[in-house]
Amino acid sequence: MISLYVHVPFCRRKCPYCDFYSSDTNLDILDHYHHDLIKHLQVARLGGWKGPVKTLFFGGGTPSLLTPNQVALLVDAVDQQFGFAPGAEITMEGNPSSLNHENLSGFRNAGVNRLSIGVQSLDETHLTLLGRQHTAGQAEKVFCQARKAGFDNLGADLMFALPGESLSDLERDLDRFLRLEAEHLSCYGLTIEPGTEFAARRDKGEFALPDEDRYADQYQHLHDRLSSVGYRHYEIANYCQPGFECQHNLNYWQRRSFLGIGAGAHSFSLREWGVREAVPPDLERYSRLLAGGHDPAELLERFDREGATRETVYLALRSADGLDAEAFLDRFGESFDQMFADEILKSAPWLSREESHWRLQVGGWLIFDHLISRFL
């Protein structure tokens, strides 16, 4: 079984903090790209990828710019080329500004059974700062419409550590998020990436992000508050109600195979110690290669045993389930305890073993980049 990611690299307007590959679009461009995606699925199957598909994720960009009919045709093409596993999770990302009762009902009828909605904040000042195209009221309305359309698995993105945001500001925002009753929350601290509009504004001195102590306070507050109302903190940035983990993302963190379709998409297969490929973010090249029946993906990285062990550790320790010591021994023929004895010692007390699993404490997640560098 595999997970399948479909990248739709189009936005009505690029957010000032975003460094993902995306492009402006119109109906003709989107229609042509939709046909290319269907060709790509066929080329991937002929190239050796095999199903069934256990998770399908439409990401972007703004994949909710696709019409329900286009989504239905893509879901059908995936089924024809690979088949779906029973109970497959089919997720679509969407922004409140591109969702409404009509297309939500259409997406649900097309087979989408999970939505990840880019709310980011329910504070009007913060929405303006982030360059979002929706209001708090519109976001709240979309959640009501999604429920009426038949969705019972909804996720929302929440951004924290925003310029000028206090702990009380975050608490008020979180109160409104909790009233959405989302099954899943992804909570990301704002980062400023090179080449973005936010980077230019920061360099001009227009704003600054909170310092490390304020970031830590907000991160811990999110953990404490969400845990107290029944959410499980199952990955560094992700919370869910019991049983509503994002299966697609779990597949990434468990270092299992996934196929990426679309310009800018990445794939990973467990051939040998692992092979990572990427489709260059070039729409013209993508279309030209597919028209000739060629696979647009290029080799990005071929792992050796050492690289595979280190990536396994990096991904596993991001999650609350942690690293399965027995599975690690079976895969690599050497125990995690022996291979990384010095690193484990240096990572105490943040890293501990519970039965057969090594896990980072929440405080360890706060300094994840520092701790994990010892294993890389």
C-alpha positions in Angstrom: 0.0 0.0 0.0 1.1 3.6 -0.7 0.1 7.1 0.2 -0.4 9.5 -2.7 0.0 13.2 -2.7 -1.4 15.5 -5.4 0.1 18.9 -5.6 -2.0 21.7 -6.9 0.4 24.7 -7.1 -2.1 27.5 -7.6 -3.2 30.3 -5.4 -5.4 33.3 -5.9 -2.8 35.3 -4.1 0.4 34.2 -2.4 0.5 34.6 1.4 3.4 36.9 2.5 4.9 34.2 4.7 4.7 31.3 2.2 7.7 29.8 0.5 6.0 26.8 -1.1 5.9 26.5 -4.9 2.8 28.1 -6.2 1.6 30.1 -9.2 -1.2 32.4 -10.3 -3.9 30.6 -12.3 -6.9 30.9 -14.5 -9.5 28.4 -15.6 -7.6 27.3 -18.7 -4.4 26.8 -16.9 -6.1 24.8 -14.1 -8.0 22.6 -16.7 -4.8 21.8 -18.6 -3.0 21.0 -15.3 -5.8 18.7 -14.3 -5.4 16.7 -17.5 -1.6 16.5 -16.8 -2.2 15.1 -13.3 -4.3 12.3 -14.8 -1.5 11.6 -17.3 1.0 11.6 -14.4 -0.9 8.9 -12.6 -0.8 6.6 -15.6 2.9 7.3 -16.2 3.7 6.6 -12.5 1.8 3.2 -12.7 3.7 2.2 -15.8 6.9 3.2 -14.1 6.4 0.6 -11.4 4.3 2.3 -8.6 1.7 -0.1 -7.2 -1.3 0.3 -5.1 -3.6 0.1 -3.4 -3.7 3.7 -2.1 -4.4 4.0 1.6 -4.3 7.8 1.8 -4.8 10.4 -0.9 -4.0 14.1 -0.1 -4.7 17.1 -2.3 -2.3 19.8 -1.2 -0.9 23.0 -2.5 -1.2 25.8 -3.2 -5.0 25.9 -2.9 -6.4 22.6 -4.2 -9.9 23.7 -3.4 -9.6 25.9 -6.5 -10.3 22.6 -8.4 -13.9 22.0 -9.2 -15.8 19.1 -7.6 -16.0 17.5 -11.0 -12.2 17.7 -11.5 -11.7 16.2 -8.0 -14.1 13.4 -8.8 -12.2 12.6 -12.1 -8.9 12.6 -10.2 -10.3 10.3 -7.5 -11.6 8.0 -10.2 -8.3 8.0 -12.1 -6.5 7.1 -8.9 -8.9 4.2 -8.4 -8.4 3.1 -12.0 -4.6 3.1 -11.9 -4.0 1.9 -8.3 -7.2 1.1 -6.5 -8.1 2.2 -3.0 -7.6 0.3 0.2 -10.7 -0.2 2.3 -11.4 2.9 4.4 -8.9 5.0 2.5 -8.4 8.6 3.9 -8.9 11.2 1.2 -7.9 14.7 2.4 -8.3 18.1 0.7 -6.6 21.3 1.8 -8.7 24.4 1.4 -8.9 28.0 2.4 -12.1 29.5 3.8 -12.1 32.0 0.9 -12.3 29.2 -1.7 -14.9 27.0 0.1 -18.7 27.3 0.1 -21.7 25.0 0.6 -21.9 24.1 -3.1 -18.3 23.0 -3.6 -18.1 21.4 -0.2 -21.0 19.2 -1.0 -19.4 18.4 -4.4 -16.1 17.5 -2.8 -17.8 15.2 -0.3 -19.7 13.5 -3.1 -16.5 13.1 -5.1 -15.1 11.0 -2.3 -13.2 13.5 -0.1 -13.7 12.5 3.5 -11.4 14.8 5.3 -10.8 18.5 5.1 -7.8 20.5 6.3 -8.8 24.2 6.4 -6.2 26.9 6.4 -7.8 29.2 9.0 -4.5 30.3 10.7 -6.2 32.7 13.0 -9.7 33.9 14.1 -8.4 37.3 15.1 -9.1 39.9 12.5 -5.9 41.9 13.2 -3.8 38.7 12.7 -5.6 37.7 9.6 -4.8 41.0 8.1 -1.2 40.7 9.1 -0.9 37.3 7.6 -2.5 38.5 4.3 -5.4 36.0 4.5 -8.3 36.6 2.2 -11.0 35.5 4.7 -12.5 36.9 7.8 -13.0 35.1 11.1 -16.7 34.9 10.4 -16.2 33.4 7.0 -13.9 30.7 8.5 -16.5 29.8 11.1 -19.3 29.7 8.5 -17.2 27.3 6.4 -17.0 24.8 9.3 -20.8 24.9 9.6 -21.2 24.4 5.9 -18.7 21.5 5.9 -20.7 19.7 8.6 -23.9 20.2 6.7 -22.1 18.8 3.6 -21.4 15.6 5.5 -17.8 16.0 6.7 -17.1 14.4 10.1 -13.3 14.8 10.0 -12.3 18.4 9.9 -8.9 19.9 10.6 -7.8 23.5 11.1 -4.4 25.2 10.9 -3.6 27.7 13.7 -0.5 29.9 13.7 1.1 31.2 16.9 4.1 33.2 17.9 2.9 36.1 15.6 4.5 39.6 15.8 3.1 41.3 18.8 1.0 38.4 19.9 0.7 38.0 23.7 -0.3 34.9 25.7 -3.7 36.4 26.3 -4.1 37.1 22.6 -3.3 33.4 21.9 -5.8 32.3 24.6 -8.6 34.3 23.0 -7.8 32.9 19.6 -7.7 29.4 20.9 -11.1 29.8 22.6 -12.6 30.6 19.2 -10.8 27.7 17.5 -12.1 25.3 20.2 -15.7 26.4 19.4 -15.1 25.1 15.8 -14.9 21.6 17.3 -12.4 20.5 14.8 -11.2 16.9 15.0 -7.7 17.9 14.2 -5.6 21.0 14.8 -2.2 21.8 13.3 -0.4 24.5 15.3 2.6 26.1 13.7 4.8 28.9 15.0 5.3 31.5 12.4 8.7 31.3 10.7 10.1 33.8 8.2 11.6 32.1 5.2 14.1 33.8 2.9 12.7 35.3 -0.2 9.2 35.9 1.2 7.4 39.2 1.6 7.7 38.8 5.4 11.5 38.4 5.1 11.7 41.8 3.3 9.4 43.4 5.9 11.5 42.0 8.8 14.7 43.2 7.2 13.2 46.7 7.0 12.4 46.6 10.7 8.7 46.6 10.3 8.2 43.7 12.8 10.0 41.0 14.7 8.9 37.5 15.9 8.6 36.7 19.6 11.8 35.6 21.4 12.5 32.0 22.3 11.0 32.3 25.8 7.7 33.7 24.5 7.6 31.1 21.8 8.2 28.4 24.4 5.5 29.8 26.6 2.9 29.8 23.8 3.9 26.3 22.6 3.5 25.0 26.2 0.2 26.8 26.6 -1.2 25.2 23.5 -0.1 21.8 24.7 -1.6 22.2 28.2 -4.9 23.7 27.0 -5.5 21.4 24.1 -4.6 18.3 26.2 -7.0 19.4 28.9 -9.9 19.3 26.6 -9.2 15.9 25.1 -6.9 16.5 22.2 -3.9 14.2 21.8 -0.6 15.9 21.0 0.6 13.2 18.6 3.3 15.0 16.7 5.4 18.2 17.3 2.8 20.5 15.7 -0.3 18.3 15.5 -3.2 17.5 17.8 -6.3 15.4 17.3 -9.3 14.0 19.0 -8.8 10.2 19.7 -8.8 8.3 16.5 -8.5 11.3 14.2 -4.8 11.3 13.5 -3.9 12.3 9.9 -3.1 8.9 8.4 -1.3 10.5 5.5 1.1 12.4 7.7 1.7 9.3 9.9 2.8 7.6 6.7 5.5 10.3 6.3 6.7 10.0 9.9 6.8 6.3 9.7 9.1 6.5 6.7 6.8 4.6 4.4 6.5 4.9 0.6 4.5 7.8 -0.9 4.0 8.9 -4.5 3.9 12.6 -5.3 1.9 13.7 -8.4 2.2 17.2 -9.8 4.8 19.9 -10.4 6.9 20.4 -7.3 5.8 17.1 -5.7 8.2 14.7 -4.0 8.1 10.9 -3.8 9.8 8.4 -1.5 10.1 4.6 -2.0 11.6 2.0 0.2 13.7 0.5 -2.6 17.0 -0.7 -1.0 17.5 1.9 1.8 15.2 4.4 0.3 15.0 6.6 -2.8 13.7 10.2 -2.9 12.6 11.8 -6.1 11.1 15.2 -7.0 9.3 16.8 -9.8 10.9 20.2 -10.6 8.5 23.1 -10.0 8.2 24.0 -13.6 4.7 23.8 -15.2 5.9 24.0 -18.8 8.5 21.3 -18.4 6.0 19.1 -16.4 3.4 19.3 -19.2 6.0 18.8 -22.0 7.5 15.6 -20.4 4.1 14.1 -19.7 2.9 14.8 -23.3 5.8 12.6 -24.5 4.9 9.9 -22.0 8.0 10.6 -19.8 8.2 10.5 -16.0 8.8 14.1 -14.9 10.4 13.1 -11.6 14.1 13.3 -11.0 16.3 11.5 -8.6 16.9 13.6 -5.5 18.6 11.3 -3.1 19.5 7.6 -2.8 20.0 6.6 0.8 22.7 4.3 2.2 22.2 2.4 5.5 23.6 5.3 7.6 21.4 7.8 6.0 18.3 5.6 6.4 19.0 5.1 10.1 19.3 8.8 10.8 16.2 9.8 8.8 14.3 7.0 10.6 15.3 8.5 13.9 14.6 12.1 12.8 11.0 11.2 11.6 10.1 8.8 14.5 11.0 11.2 17.3 8.7 13.9 15.9 5.7 11.8 16.9 4.3 10.8 20.3 4.6 7.1 19.3 8.3 7.6 19.1 10.8 5.2 17.7 9.9 1.5 17.9 13.2 -0.2 19.1 12.2 -3.6 17.9 11.2 -2.5 14.4 14.5 -0.5 14.3 16.5 -3.7 15.1 14.6 -5.7 12.6 15.2 -3.1 9.8 18.9 -2.3 10.5 20.2 -5.4 12.3 21.6 -3.3 15.2 19.8 -1.9 18.2 19.0 1.8 18.5 20.5 1.7 22.0 23.9 0.5 20.7 24.0 2.6 17.5 23.3 5.8 19.3 24.4 5.2 22.9 26.3 8.5 23.2 23.5 10.5 21.6 20.9 9.0 23.9 23.0 9.8 27.0 23.4 13.4 25.9 19.7 13.8 25.2 18.6 12.8 28.7 16.2 13.8 30.3 14.3 14.7 27.2 14.5 11.3 25.6 13.3 8.2 27.5 12.4 4.6 26.8 8.9 3.3 27.6 8.6 -0.4 27.0 9.8 -0.9 23.4 9.6 2.8 22.3 11.9 5.7 22.6 10.0 9.0 23.0 10.8 12.7 23.4 9.0 14.6 26.1 7.1 17.8 25.1 10.0 19.9 26.4 12.3 18.0 24.0 10.0 18.8 21.1 10.5 22.5 21.9 14.3 22.1 21.3 13.8 19.4 18.7 16.3 20.9 16.1 19.0 21.1 18.8 18.4 17.5 20.1 18.0 15.8 16.8 21.2 17.3 15.4 23.1 14.9 17.6 21.6 12.0 15.6 22.2 13.4 12.2 
